[in-house]
Amino acid sequence: MGLILGDSLIGLGWTIIKPLLPWARRRLQRLQKPRRQNLRERAPLLHEDSHAQPAGAISDAVVDDEWPPRSLVTLKLTFGTGFMLGALCFILLTAGFYSLIPPYATLVVLMFAPLAGFVSMRSLGETDNGAGVTIGRVAQLLVGLIVPASNQNYIHANLLLGGNLEAGASQASQHMGGLKIAYMTKTAPRAILYGQLIGLIVGSLIATFVYMIYTSAKQFPSREFDIPDAHLWLVTAKLIAQQGLPLQVLEFAIGAFFLVT
């Protein structure tokens, strides 16, 4: 478990801690050197210029970045949309997989969804990698702490809840990438949000329909369609449940070590 999840935890640790460092540094500076400001002793750093723009004048570059309130993604819209999507996710998971997933586990995973989305967005913005695989492994570890391994449906719960959390983080990073493109193309942020929501709903329905078509004609997994990513999810779930690793994994690890080094 340490070999598989250790790299994931270390990789996400810096992404989570880094945004907190400036806040901690400011707090430390305030404790060591209390700020004493005297408004009467303040003086302008630059002398007034007769050619300076009037107070009400705004450059074209600033105007390009300003949008009316109806085109912005406000906090009210963000929390309202997040609450409705979370409630819809809970209802669908409970209705569709009530016999496999405990409702309390679904609630706990949904509480961690914003954190997973933030980590994925931060990782994509700094490294151009959404860390989907890493978040998926950590999500499976989290589900392993919530759902006991003695549960007869543990494997199903681990795969469903872990995949749900990883999918939410992936959507968050994709939305951040869309907002970056919107900034460069001068597109309203709210239009990007609505586009993401429409694509998410329509895409999930189409993906389910296409999967049903494929499974009616082909068998998954098979020698033709091995699905290695799904195999990795299943192996991780079994490992967390202390059900062992696949055969000859030690030989593969030794060979991979010498091949890489």
Residue pairs with C-beta under 8 A, 6 or more apart in sequence:
1 141
1 239
1 240
3 253
4 137
4 236
4 239
5 137
5 138
5 141
7 134
8 134
8 135
8 137
8 138
8 141
9 138
11 131
11 134
12 119
12 123
12 131
12 134
12 135
12 138
15 119
15 122
15 123
15 126
15 131
16 119
18 122
19 122
53 59
64 186
65 183
67 188
67 189
70 190
71 188
71 189
71 190
71 191
72 188
72 189
72 190
73 189
73 190
73 193
77 190
77 193
81 193
81 197
82 114
86 110
86 113
89 106
89 110
89 164
90 103
90 106
90 107
90 110
93 101
93 106
93 160
93 164
94 101
94 103
94 106
97 156
97 160
99 153
100 153
100 156
100 157
100 160
101 153
101 156
101 157
101 160
101 161
102 147
102 151
102 157
104 146
105 143
105 146
105 147
105 157
105 161
106 161
108 142
108 146
109 139
109 142
109 143
109 146
109 161
109 164
109 165
112 139
112 142
112 165
113 165
113 168
113 169
116 135
116 139
116 165
116 166
116 168
116 169
116 172
117 168
117 169
117 171
117 172
117 173
118 172
119 131
119 135
119 169
120 130
120 131
120 132
120 135
120 169
120 170
120 172
120 173
121 172
121 173
121 175
121 176
123 129
123 130
123 131
123 173
124 130
124 131
124 173
124 176
124 177
125 176
125 180
130 169
130 170
130 173
130 174
131 169
132 166
132 169
132 170
132 173
135 165
135 166
135 169
136 162
136 163
136 165
136 166
136 233
137 236
139 161
139 162
139 163
139 165
139 166
140 158
140 162
140 233
140 236
140 237
140 240
141 240
142 162
142 165
143 157
143 158
143 161
143 162
143 165
144 158
144 237
144 240
144 241
146 161
147 154
147 157
147 158
147 161
148 154
149 240
149 241
149 242
151 157
154 237
154 241
155 234
155 237
155 238
155 241
158 237
158 240
158 241
159 233
159 234
159 237
162 233
162 237
163 233
171 196
171 200
174 196
175 192
175 193
175 196
178 192
178 195
178 196
179 189
179 192
181 187
181 192
182 188
182 189
182 191
182 192
214 220
218 224
218 225
219 225
220 227
221 227
221 230
221 231
235 245
235 246
238 244
238 245
239 245
